[in-house]
Amino acid sequence: MELRVVFHEVLNVSLSLLHIAHYFSHLPNLLVIGALLEGPRRFGELQEAVPGLATNVLAARLRELERHGLGGVTGVDTRRLTRHIREAGAMTCAMGQGRVDELLVAAKAEPGTVGVDLVGEVTVAEPYHVEGGPFRVVAYDFGMKRTILSNLAKVASIEVVPAGTPADEVLAREPDGVFLSNGPGDPAALGHLVEAVRGLLGAVPVFGICLGHQLLAEALGGTTYKLAFGHHGANHPVKRLSGESVEVTSQNHGYAVAEEGLAGATVTHRSLNDGVVEGMACTNVPAFSVQYHPEAGPGPHDAWYLFEEFRQLMERCRGRSRA
């Protein structure tokens, strides 16, 4: 149970090149370095020494790291680390076997994620198909989680395409809808992807999650900004403004959409922790998005309706085109 909860966080490629400090009073405290997804892994970890943690559990953990050529460290006071980050905000860091002064130089030299295109490092190289429901969806892979694909497959057959695929090539496939996936890094560094999204709007229904949400906002003329404290974890309360309900959500993002200047869309969801825009719907074109991860299901099914809304949107638009 303990490792499963933490491992779910580790396997999200949106964490690529990030350092995530987990602080739980009832679970082993972990610092996850780098990332990966439900796919190729690229992370290490620091773990606080936990009294009573079974040696076979720890050994299995270390074998998993070794299998992927990765390292780990125990004995870190993660509670102290969490208090420091809580006051100072997100920062660069380094982990290794060198001297402290050497690691400090490495941490200070790390440029961070601002202005860096990380999507190119995690997207697929070639398109591939996933069989599913009766609709046809083209999904942009910006670092997509496999659980998103499994949810989309309930309503559509999917062709997953590389992040750099132009809009005209996607529209030539005549999909019923286009999905914009999650992914790592600064959306402001992804102007070429924003142009592709802009070319889709009005031509086909669009649904975005996480980075896809941010790219949709920028395609509408909006802006994004870096959060002092990213949203990470599985218990973030989000208010659904249409029905005044509150969803328990899983989140994993260090950037957010600025509400000011967001044209052609209305805010549909908002974080109850800090007011961040967590969802929006376009007013003039068939497109909507959320910042959080509905497929993760921490509620457990608070946000599954979003995939059904995408199906309904495609059905309405398909009906109009046939008419």
C-alpha positions in Angstrom: 0.0 0.0 0.0 2.7 2.5 1.0 4.9 2.0 -2.0 2.0 1.7 -4.4 0.7 5.2 -3.4 4.2 6.8 -3.9 5.0 4.8 -7.0 1.8 6.2 -8.7 3.3 9.7 -8.3 6.7 8.6 -9.6 5.3 7.1 -12.8 3.9 10.4 -14.1 6.1 11.9 -16.8 4.9 15.3 -15.9 7.5 15.1 -13.1 10.3 15.0 -15.6 13.4 16.8 -14.3 11.5 17.8 -11.2 12.2 17.1 -7.5 9.0 16.2 -5.6 9.1 16.1 -1.8 6.4 13.9 -0.3 5.4 14.6 3.3 3.0 12.3 5.0 2.5 11.7 8.7 1.5 8.1 8.2 3.6 7.0 5.2 7.3 6.7 4.5 8.5 10.2 3.4 10.0 10.2 0.0 11.8 12.7 -2.2 11.4 11.7 -5.8 14.1 13.0 -8.2 13.4 13.5 -11.8 10.6 11.3 -13.0 8.9 9.0 -14.9 5.9 7.8 -16.3 3.9 4.9 -16.9 6.6 4.0 -19.4 10.5 4.5 -19.4 11.7 5.6 -16.0 14.0 8.4 -15.1 14.1 9.1 -11.4 15.9 8.5 -8.2 14.8 8.9 -4.6 15.7 9.9 -1.1 13.9 8.1 1.7 13.8 8.9 5.4 14.8 6.0 7.6 11.4 4.6 8.7 11.4 2.4 11.9 9.7 -0.9 11.3 9.9 -0.7 7.5 10.3 -4.3 6.4 13.8 -5.0 5.0 12.2 -7.1 2.2 10.2 -4.0 1.1 13.3 -1.8 1.1 15.3 -4.4 -0.7 12.6 -4.7 -3.4 12.6 -1.0 -3.8 16.4 -0.9 -4.2 16.3 -3.8 -6.7 13.7 -1.8 -8.8 16.0 1.2 -8.8 19.1 -0.9 -9.7 17.1 -2.6 -12.5 16.8 0.8 -14.2 20.3 2.0 -13.5 19.2 4.5 -10.8 20.3 5.3 -7.3 18.7 6.0 -4.0 19.6 7.5 -0.6 18.1 6.8 2.8 18.4 8.7 6.1 17.2 12.1 4.9 15.2 14.3 7.3 12.4 14.9 4.9 10.3 16.7 7.5 13.0 19.3 7.9 13.4 19.5 4.1 9.6 20.0 3.7 9.6 22.9 6.2 12.4 24.6 4.4 10.7 24.2 1.0 7.5 25.5 2.5 9.2 28.7 3.5 11.6 29.1 0.5 9.5 27.8 -2.3 10.5 25.4 -5.1 14.2 25.4 -5.9 16.9 23.5 -7.8 18.9 20.8 -6.0 21.4 18.0 -6.6 21.9 14.5 -5.2 25.0 12.5 -5.4 28.1 11.0 -3.7 30.4 14.0 -4.1 31.4 16.5 -1.5 28.7 19.0 -0.2 30.4 21.9 -1.9 30.5 20.1 -5.2 26.8 19.2 -4.9 26.0 22.8 -4.0 27.7 24.1 -7.2 25.8 21.6 -9.2 22.5 22.6 -7.6 23.1 26.3 -8.3 24.1 25.6 -11.9 20.9 23.7 -12.6 18.8 26.1 -14.8 15.4 24.8 -13.7 12.4 24.4 -16.1 11.5 28.0 -16.9 11.8 28.5 -20.7 12.9 24.9 -21.3 11.1 22.6 -23.8 10.9 19.2 -22.0 8.2 17.8 -24.2 10.6 16.9 -27.0 12.4 14.6 -24.6 9.4 12.5 -23.6 7.0 12.4 -26.6 6.7 9.4 -28.8 8.8 9.2 -32.0 6.1 7.6 -34.2 2.3 7.5 -34.2 0.6 4.4 -32.9 -3.0 3.1 -32.5 -5.0 2.0 -29.5 -8.3 0.3 -30.3 -11.4 1.4 -28.3 -14.9 2.9 -28.6 -16.8 4.0 -31.7 -15.3 7.5 -32.0 -12.0 8.4 -33.6 -9.6 10.5 -31.5 -6.1 11.8 -32.3 -4.2 12.3 -29.1 -1.1 14.5 -28.9 1.5 12.8 -26.7 3.3 15.5 -24.7 4.2 12.9 -22.1 0.9 11.1 -21.8 0.0 8.7 -19.0 -1.2 5.3 -20.0 -4.2 5.5 -17.7 -5.5 8.5 -19.7 -5.4 6.3 -22.8 -7.3 3.5 -21.1 -10.0 6.0 -20.2 -10.2 7.5 -23.7 -10.4 4.0 -25.1 -13.7 3.5 -23.4 -15.2 6.0 -25.8 -12.9 6.1 -28.8 -10.2 4.4 -30.9 -7.1 6.5 -30.6 -4.2 7.4 -32.8 -1.4 8.8 -30.6 0.9 11.3 -32.5 4.2 13.0 -31.6 4.0 16.4 -30.0 5.3 18.2 -33.1 2.6 17.0 -35.5 1.1 20.0 -37.4 -2.6 20.7 -37.1 -3.2 20.1 -40.8 -1.8 16.6 -40.5 -4.1 15.9 -37.6 -7.2 17.3 -39.3 -6.3 15.3 -42.5 -7.0 12.1 -40.4 -10.6 13.3 -40.0 -10.9 12.6 -36.2 -14.1 13.1 -34.2 -12.0 14.8 -31.5 -8.4 15.7 -30.5 -7.0 15.2 -27.1 -4.1 17.3 -25.6 -2.2 15.3 -23.0 -0.3 16.1 -19.9 3.4 16.7 -20.0 6.4 18.3 -18.3 7.9 21.8 -18.3 7.1 25.4 -19.1 4.2 25.9 -21.5 5.5 29.3 -22.4 8.5 27.6 -24.1 6.2 25.6 -26.4 5.1 28.2 -29.0 5.1 25.7 -31.8 2.7 23.5 -29.9 0.5 26.4 -29.2 0.3 27.2 -32.9 -0.8 23.6 -33.6 -3.6 23.8 -31.0 -4.7 27.2 -32.4 -5.0 25.5 -35.8 -7.4 22.9 -34.4 -9.8 25.2 -32.6 -13.2 25.4 -34.3 -12.4 22.6 -36.7 -12.7 19.7 -34.2 -13.7 19.1 -30.6 -10.7 19.4 -28.3 -10.2 18.2 -24.7 -7.0 18.9 -22.7 -5.5 17.7 -19.4 -2.7 19.4 -17.4 -0.2 20.7 -20.0 -2.9 20.4 -22.6 -5.0 22.7 -20.5 -2.2 25.3 -20.4 -1.5 25.0 -24.1 -5.2 25.5 -24.9 -5.2 28.7 -22.7 -2.2 30.1 -24.6 -3.8 29.2 -27.9 -6.8 31.4 -26.8 -4.4 34.3 -26.2 -4.0 33.6 -22.4 -0.8 33.3 -20.4 0.7 31.0 -17.9 3.0 31.5 -14.9 5.2 29.4 -12.6 3.8 28.6 -9.1 5.9 29.3 -6.1 4.6 25.9 -4.8 3.5 23.4 -7.4 0.4 21.3 -7.0 1.4 17.7 -6.3 -0.6 14.9 -4.6 -3.9 13.2 -4.6 -6.1 15.2 -2.2 -6.5 18.7 -3.8 -10.0 20.1 -3.4 -11.4 21.6 -6.6 -14.7 23.4 -6.9 -16.8 22.6 -9.9 -18.5 26.0 -10.4 -21.5 24.9 -12.4 -22.9 22.6 -9.8 -21.2 24.0 -6.7 -19.7 20.5 -6.0 -16.2 19.8 -4.8 -14.0 17.2 -6.3 -11.1 15.4 -4.7 -8.4 15.6 -7.4 -4.9 14.4 -8.2 -2.6 17.1 -9.4 1.0 17.4 -10.7 1.9 20.8 -12.1 4.3 23.6 -11.4 2.7 26.1 -13.8 -0.8 27.5 -14.0 -3.1 29.5 -16.3 -3.5 33.2 -15.5 -7.2 34.1 -15.5 -6.6 37.7 -16.5 -6.5 38.0 -20.3 -8.2 34.6 -20.9 -10.4 35.4 -23.8 -13.1 33.2 -25.4 -13.4 30.9 -22.4 -15.1 30.7 -19.0 -13.5 29.2 -15.8 -15.3 26.0 -14.9 -13.2 24.7 -12.0 -11.1 26.4 -9.3 -8.7 25.2 -6.6 -10.0 25.7 -3.1 -6.4 25.8 -1.8 -5.1 28.8 -3.7 -7.7 29.8 -6.3 -5.8 28.6 -9.3 -7.8 28.0 -12.5 -8.4 24.3 -12.6 -10.7 24.1 -15.6 -12.2 26.1 -18.5 -14.6 25.8 -21.4 -14.4 27.7 -24.6 -17.5 29.8 -25.4 -17.2 29.9 -29.2 -15.6 26.6 -30.2 -16.0 23.0 -28.9 -13.1 22.8 -26.5 -12.6 22.4 -22.8 -9.8 21.4 -20.4 -8.8 20.8 -16.8 -5.5 21.3 -15.0 -5.8 18.2 -12.7 -5.8 14.5 -13.6 -9.3 13.0 -13.7 -8.0 9.6 -14.8 -6.1 9.2 -11.5 -9.4 8.9 -9.6 -8.4 9.8 -6.0 -12.1 10.6 -5.3 -12.2 7.8 -6.6 -14.6 8.8 -9.5 -15.3 12.4 -8.8 -14.0 13.6 -12.3 -14.6 10.6 -14.5 -17.5 12.5 -16.0 -15.1 14.6 -18.0 -14.4 11.7 -20.4 -18.1 11.3 -20.9 -18.4 15.1 -21.6 -15.8 14.7 -24.3 -17.8 11.8 -25.8 -21.0 13.9 -25.8 -19.2 16.9 -27.3 -17.9 14.7 -30.2 -21.4 13.2 -30.6 -23.0 16.7 -30.9 -20.4 17.9 -33.3 -20.6 14.7 -35.4 -24.3 15.1 -35.6 -24.0 18.7 -36.8 -21.5 17.8 -39.5 -23.7 15.1 -40.9 -26.7 17.4 -40.9 
